[in-house]
């Protein structure tokens, strides 16, 4: 898995960028949020990435922040929302606006996004509402800075789910472990959760 790319911005378009990493150009799909965060010119950039592997393609998606990446991963976990639809969602509204719409059950805002119908909007709210509320409480409680400890929890959660632990069980376990061990690393949290 490619966690991030750091290199020179060789090409910038509204839908993708090409990053030159030591002479190799990586084409990375992006949202308008990420596009707006990148300055013009050949500057050094770092994008957090998600690699989607399908039978007929390998697609890299890049994000200017871990927060945007985690929201993208949550969105594509919902049935009916694929990579392209999630990028359209992140291009239409900021991560904060999408999370607020989910938590406030604002079906109209979510449905206003191109490609999202009534049933899909309801499914997004149903499947992500509790998760968004937990994440918001986690950040507000001061248990995490938005990109560091919040990211530690999310990465530990992703690892536990990959290891076959049910998502709900893993989240509960991590919430209690982080309260008792706020400075624990990803590896420490995973080891403790597996006991």
N, C-alpha and C positions, 0 to 999 in steps of 0.2 A: 504494500500500500504506500502511496506517495502522500505524506502528511502535509508538506508544503513545498513550494518552489521559491527560490530566491535568486534573482538575477536581473539582467537588464531588460527593460521593456522595449522589445523590438518593434511591436506593432500593437496598436490599440484601436479597437472597434467597439461599438455599443454592445455587441453580443459576445465578443471573444477578444482575447489578447494573445500575443505570442511572446513568451518569455525566453530570452537567451540565457541558458544556464551552461556556462563554460563551453560555448560553441554548439550546443544542442538547443534547437528551438522547440519549445512545448506550446502547442495550441491549447488554450484553456478557455472554456465557456465561462461567462460571467453574467451577473445581474447588473442592472443600472445602478444599484447601490454601490457596487464595487467599482463600476466604471467612473462614477462621480468622485470616488475617493482617490483615483489615480490621476496624477498631474501629467501633462503632456511632456514629451521629450524622452530621451534615452536615460532615464534615471534607474537606480536600483530599486527593485520592489520585492515584496514578499507577499505571496498569496497562500492562504491555507487551502488545501485541496481535498477533493473527494474523487476517487477513481471509480467509475461505473463500468463494469465489464459485462458485455452482452455477447451473444453468439457471434454477431456480425460487427461489433465495434467496441473500442475502448475509449471512453470519454472522460476527460479531466474537467472538473468544475472548480473554479477558484472563488475565494471569498476574502474580503479585506479584513474580516474579524472572525474569531472563533464563534461569536454570538450568531452571526449570520450563517455560518456553517452548521451549527447545531440546529437552528431553526429549519434550514434546508433539509437536514437529515430527518427531523421530525415530520416535515411535510411529505417527504417521499415515502415515509412509513405508512401513510394513509392510503388505503385502497382507492385507486382512481386518480392518484396524483403521481405523475412521473417527473422525470428530470426537467423536461421543458416547461411543464405547468408550474412546477415549484419555482423555476427561474422567472417566469412571468409574474408570479405572485410577489417575489422579492424585488422585481423591477417596478411593480405597480405601487407598492407601499413599503415603508421602512419596516425593519424587524419589529420595532416597538409597536407600530401601528397594527401589524398583523397579530402580534401576541395580545394586544389590548382588545382587538376585535374578537379573537377566540375566547378570551376570558369573559368578555361582556356579552357573548353570544350574538354578536352583530352579524347576522347572516347576510344582510343587505350589502355590507362592505365587502365581505368575502365573495359573495355572488357577483359583485360588480367587476371582478377580475375576469379578463377574457379567458374562456375555457372552463370556468367554474360554474356549474349549474347548481340548482337548489339542493339536490340530494348530496352532491359532493361537498357543498358548503356545510350542510348539516353534519356530514360525516367528519369533516375537519374539526368542527367544534366539539362533537361528541368524543372523538378519540384524543384530542389534544388539550381540551379545557383543563382537566385536572393537572396534567403535566405542566402547562404554562403557569398555573397558579402555584404549584409547588416550586417551580424554578424562580418565580417572582418573590415568593416568601423567602426562599433560600438566599437570594441576593439582598433583599431588604433587611433581613435579620443580621446582616453584617458578617455572615459566615463565609462570604466569598466576595472577591473582587470580580467584576463582571467577566473579565477574560481569563483570569488565572485560576482561582480555586473553583469557580463555576465550571471552567474547562476541565479541571482535574476530575470533578464529579462525573461530567458527561463522558470523558474518555474511559474512566473506570467502569461506568455503566455499560458503555459499548463493548468493552472487553468481556465483562461478565455475561452479557447477553450472547456474545459470540461463543463463549464457553458453555452455553446451554442453560444458564440460569434464567428463569422467567423474569421478564422486565419488571413487573410489580414487586416481586420478592427482592430483586437486586436493588431497586430504588429505595425501598424501606430499609434494607440493610445498610446501604451507603449513607442515607440520611442520618441514621443513628451513629454510624462510625465517624462521620465528619463532625458531628456535635461533640463526641468524646475525643476525637483526634483531629482538630482543625488544621494542623500543619502536616498531615500525612501526605505522602507522595501517592501517585497513581498506583505504583507497584505495591506499596504498603496497604492501601485500601483494598486492592484486589485480593491480596493474601489474607487479610482479615475477614473479608466477605466470604471467602471460600472455606473458612473454618466452621 
